[in-house]
Amino acid sequence: MAVAREMIVNLYRNLIRESKKWDSYNYRMYALRKIRHEFRENKLLQDAEKIKESYNYGLTNLDMIRRQVTIGNLYSTRQLVIETTPTQKAL
């Protein structure tokens, strides 16, 4: 089965969407940077086998992110200073 461009774009969107659900700023930002970096790095892949391998790696990571978001949100902590909005600082 060849991996279509549409499938790859949907994987990218799902990875970004799931990563944004993390309550922890550090995990959220790391995941977003890592996803963007990996997709930019593999942007010019031409070999169908390597594309399929990268796609399957992305699916595995999507499942892992979903599990980690659920577990991480069970043990949430206070917001970091960097996460506060200007209106929250005034309070």
URDATA-V356386 format. One line per field, one symbol per residue. ss: DSSP state (@ for helix, = for strand, . for the rest). psi: psi as a letter, one per 40 degrees, with the letter a starting at -180 (. if undefined). A space follows every 50 residues. Layout:
ss = ???
psi = ???
//
This chain:
ss = ....@@@@@@@@@@@@@@@.....@@@@@@@@@@@@@@@@@......@@@ @@@@@@@@@@@@@@@@@@@@@@@@......@@@..@@@@@.
psi = hihidddddddddddddddeehdhdddddddddddddddddedehdhddd ddddddddddddddddddddddedfiiiiiddeiiddddd.
//
